[in-house]
Amino acid sequence: MYNIPPSTTKLEDSVPDSHLLSGTKQALNDWNELGYGGPAPPIGNHRYFFKLYALDVILPDLGDLATKKDVEHAMKGHIMGETKLVGLYRKAERTA
């Protein structure tokens, strides 16, 4: 997601495109889809990186098929601050 309003204090789960905060846009995720898909590791432990950037501009609409690379390119030279959260997830092993 990009162009999240600066006044935002939380993001709701599973919000459809039509209910995004005003001005907020989405880019494609790792599955080439819009929206958050949650953790889906094939096996064992996995790390998930959530990054938040403070920019000095509102990015232009990058289109419905924008990728992470497109958003990062548009942000270049406009990052005032950033933070990262690393989430760890372990897929439960099946028992017979």
Sequence and secondary structure as in RCSB ss.txt:
>XXXX:A:sequence
MYNIPPSTTKLEDSVPDSHLLSGTKQALNDWNELGYGGPAPPIGNHRYFFKLYALDVILPDLGDLATKKDVEHAM
KGHIMGETKLVGLYRKAERTA
>XXXX:A:secstr
 B   TT     TT  GGGS TT B    TTSSSS      SSSEEEEEEEEEEESS      TT  HHHHHHHH
TT EEEEEEEEEEEE      
